[in-house]
Amino acid sequence: MWVKLWGSRGSHPRPLTTDEFRGRISSVLQRARPPDLESPESRERFMAELPAWLFRPLGGNTACIEVRLADGTALVFDAGSGIIELSNDLKRRTARTRRFHLFFTHFHYDHIQGLPFFAPAYDPRVRLEFYHPKEDLEDNVKQHMQPPYFPITMDQHMGSSMRFHRLKPQPLKLGSAEITWRKMQHPGDSFAYKITENGRSLVYATDCELSPQDFERGPENENFFADADILILDAQYTLNEAIEKHDWGHSSFSLGVDFALSWKIGMLYLFHHEPQYSDKQLYQNLTAARYYAETISNDTLEVHLAEEGTEFTL
């Protein structure tokens, strides 16, 4: 199973501002010394030693994750603005994908706003399979793309073959993988997905406000969360913000660490970043999350920020 993150911001896209860009250039120039600029090698070494928040932008696109199964089956989770970058990348690939399986956690704008710009949807040779646990899936997908909200409609202008599938309680089999889902706490509901293939598992749980029920030992939670290899989790807030914004439907990075340790998850990716946070603030949150994980437990938990462009193989 190969995974790539195409968008990890929450609520709305978050482009780098002019002042932030100028500030980064200024910070880099202040750090540079004549020996750092003597040769291509010294410049590369200098850049590699810069703080991550200066030289590794997290990206400003909203939620979209690509998963490729061992047999090449293409899964896409959410169609935020990140799916536009996925679409652009598909044009550069040698191998053409003619079938996509698109899963939605829910239908808030930041999770569907990129779908009208997903180029394969306009290709009559392509087949799109849409999935969601609720029966109004087709209406929810199509109503975002019609006047006055958008100038063209899916039915009239998207040439791909489309099918809409309401997910059942039973696991969905795709290739050699099994996909299960679970409702999470979020206004209007949001659904987490678990993809299991060849004994390895990935849980994608964005837009969720973790509750005591999510920590409870029971068959449903055990089967879904326990011992997952990787958890991509909504960690939009600090703990204080999560308390202040109770019932807003998002979690904190510290609660995410508690959750991952509780279920003995191997690796945690902090996802759905607060759009008001700069990259510097997010890297500071990462440092705090790692320190917290080391302080409260002897268990090994890898904690990472979900950076746009991150890819890994399970």
ZAMARGU-4260 file (C-alpha; in steps of 0.2 Angstrom, whole numbers, plus 5000, padded with zeros to 4 digits):
<rodrens>
0) 5000/5000/5000 | 5007/5017/4994 | 5000/5033/5001 | 5003/5051/4997 | 4996/5067/5005
5) 4990/5080/4993 | 4981/5091/5005 | 4981/5092/5024 | 4975/5110/5029 | 4958/5111/5037
10) 4943/5122/5035 | 4949/5132/5019 | 4965/5133/5008 | 4979/5143/5016 | 4991/5150/5003
15) 5008/5158/5010 | 5006/5177/5012 | 5017/5190/5004 | 5023/5195/5022 | 5026/5177/5027
20) 5036/5174/5011 | 5047/5190/5013 | 5049/5185/5031 | 5056/5168/5027 | 5068/5176/5014
25) 5074/5188/5027 | 5077/5174/5040 | 5087/5164/5028 | 5098/5179/5023 | 5101/5183/5041
30) 5107/5165/5044 | 5119/5164/5029 | 5137/5167/5030 | 5150/5169/5016 | 5156/5151/5018
35) 5138/5145/5015 | 5137/5153/4998 | 5154/5148/4991 | 5149/5133/4981 | 5134/5123/4976
40) 5138/5110/4989 | 5140/5123/5003 | 5123/5131/4998 | 5115/5114/4998 | 5122/5110/5015
45) 5116/5127/5022 | 5099/5124/5015 | 5098/5107/5023 | 5102/5114/5040 | 5088/5127/5040
50) 5074/5125/5052 | 5060/5115/5044 | 5047/5129/5045 | 5058/5139/5034 | 5063/5127/5021
55) 5049/5114/5021 | 5032/5122/5019 | 5018/5111/5024 | 5007/5117/5009 | 4990/5126/5009
60) 4978/5113/5001 | 4964/5105/5010 | 4961/5087/5013 | 4965/5074/4999 | 4974/5057/5001
65) 4979/5045/4987 | 4981/5027/4991 | 4988/5014/4979 | 4985/4996/4983 | 4997/4982/4979
70) 4988/4978/4962 | 4988/4996/4957 | 4970/5000/4962 | 4968/5019/4965 | 4959/5025/4980
75) 4956/5044/4984 | 4950/5050/5001 | 4942/5067/5001 | 4942/5079/4986 | 4948/5095/4994
80) 4959/5107/4984 | 4973/5094/4986 | 4964/5084/4973 | 4969/5097/4960 | 4988/5094/4963
85) 4984/5075/4962 | 4975/5079/4945 | 4991/5089/4939 | 5002/5075/4944 | 4992/5061/4935
90) 4995/5070/4919 | 5014/5068/4921 | 5013/5050/4925 | 5017/5037/4912 | 5005/5024/4917
95) 4987/5030/4915 | 4973/5026/4928 | 4956/5023/4921 | 4947/5019/4937 | 4946/5029/4953
100) 4938/5024/4970 | 4933/5041/4979 | 4929/5040/4997 | 4922/5055/5006 | 4923/5058/5025
105) 4909/5071/5024 | 4904/5085/5012 | 4909/5101/5020 | 4917/5113/5007 | 4935/5110/5011
110) 4933/5091/5007 | 4924/5093/4991 | 4929/5109/4983 | 4942/5102/4972 | 4931/5089/4963
115) 4926/5101/4949 | 4944/5103/4944 | 4949/5084/4944 | 4953/5081/4926 | 4950/5063/4925
120) 4932/5066/4929 | 4930/5074/4911 | 4938/5059/4902 | 4925/5047/4895 | 4938/5033/4896
125) 4938/5035/4915 | 4927/5027/4928 | 4924/5035/4944 | 4917/5025/4959 | 4910/5036/4973
130) 4908/5029/4991 | 4900/5036/5007 | 4890/5028/5021 | 4874/5039/5019 | 4861/5036/5006
135) 4861/5054/4999 | 4879/5052/4992 | 4874/5057/4974 | 4864/5072/4979 | 4878/5078/4990
140) 4891/5076/4977 | 4882/5084/4963 | 4874/5099/4972 | 4891/5107/4975 | 4893/5108/4956
145) 4878/5118/4949 | 4873/5136/4946 | 4874/5148/4955 | 4888/5139/4965 | 4898/5133/4949
150) 4895/5137/4930 | 4893/5119/4924 | 4886/5103/4931 | 4892/5085/4933 | 4879/5077/4923
155) 4881/5088/4908 | 4899/5091/4907 | 4909/5077/4916 | 4911/5064/4903 | 4918/5050/4914
160) 4907/5035/4919 | 4901/5037/4937 | 4893/5026/4950 | 4888/5030/4968 | 4889/5017/4981
165) 4882/5018/4999 | 4894/5009/5010 | 4886/4994/5020 | 4891/4989/5038 | 4901/4975/5031
170) 4919/4978/5025 | 4922/4983/5007 | 4934/4972/4997 | 4944/4981/4984 | 4958/4971/4976
175) 4968/4963/4991 | 4962/4977/5003 | 4948/4978/5015 | 4940/4995/5019 | 4930/4998/5035
180) 4922/5014/5041 | 4916/5021/5057 | 4906/5037/5062 | 4915/5050/5072 | 4909/5065/5081
185) 4908/5080/5070 | 4894/5092/5065 | 4883/5084/5052 | 4894/5068/5055 | 4910/5063/5048
190) 4917/5045/5044 | 4934/5038/5047 | 4941/5024/5036 | 4952/5010/5039 | 4962/5002/5024
195) 4970/4985/5028 | 4981/4976/5015 | 4993/4962/5018 | 4992/4963/5037 | 4996/4982/5037
200) 4983/4995/5041 | 4980/5014/5039 | 4967/5024/5048 | 4961/5040/5041 | 4951/5050/5054
205) 4950/5068/5050 | 4936/5081/5056 | 4933/5072/5072 | 4932/5078/5090 | 4939/5063/5100
210) 4927/5059/5114 | 4928/5047/5129 | 4919/5034/5119 | 4933/5033/5106 | 4944/5027/5120
215) 4932/5014/5127 | 4938/4996/5126 | 4925/4986/5115 | 4924/4976/5099 | 4920/4991/5088
220) 4934/5002/5094 | 4946/4987/5095 | 4943/4981/5078 | 4945/4998/5070 | 4959/5007/5080
225) 4969/4994/5090 | 4987/4992/5083 | 4985/5002/5067 | 5002/5005/5059 | 4998/5023/5054
230) 4984/5035/5060 | 4981/5051/5050 | 4971/5061/5063 | 4962/5078/5065 | 4973/5088/5076
235) 4968/5106/5072 | 4969/5113/5089 | 4979/5115/5105 | 4971/5108/5120 | 4965/5125/5126
240) 4957/5129/5109 | 4949/5112/5109 | 4941/5116/5126 | 4936/5133/5120 | 4929/5126/5104
245) 4919/5111/5111 | 4907/5104/5099 | 4916/5112/5084 | 4921/5094/5078 | 4940/5095/5079
250) 4953/5088/5091 | 4970/5094/5098 | 4987/5087/5095 | 4989/5082/5114 | 4973/5072/5114
255) 4978/5064/5097 | 4994/5058/5106 | 4984/5051/5120 | 4973/5042/5108 | 4987/5034/5098
260) 4996/5028/5113 | 4980/5021/5120 | 4977/5011/5105 | 4996/5006/5103 | 4997/5014/5086
265) 5014/5014/5078 | 5014/5031/5069 | 5003/5047/5071 | 5001/5060/5057 | 4994/5077/5064
270) 4981/5082/5050 | 4968/5095/5046 | 4980/5110/5051 | 4972/5126/5058 | 4972/5138/5043
275) 4976/5153/5055 | 4993/5144/5060 | 5009/5148/5051 | 5021/5134/5047 | 5032/5139/5061
280) 5017/5137/5074 | 5013/5120/5067 | 5031/5114/5069 | 5031/5121/5087 | 5015/5110/5090
285) 5024/5095/5083 | 5039/5098/5095 | 5026/5099/5109 | 5017/5084/5103 | 5033/5074/5103
290) 5039/5080/5120 | 5022/5075/5127 | 5022/5058/5119 | 5040/5055/5127 | 5035/5062/5144
295) 5019/5052/5147 | 5024/5035/5140 | 5038/5023/5138 | 5030/5016/5122 | 5037/5021/5105
300) 5026/5033/5095 | 5032/5042/5080 | 5023/5058/5078 | 5024/5068/5061 | 5015/5083/5054
305) 5005/5079/5038 | 5015/5089/5025 | 5008/5091/5008 | 5018/5079/4996 | 5022/5067/5010
310) 5022/5049/5004 | 5025/5032/5012 | 5023/5014/5009 | 5015/5001/5021
</rodrens>
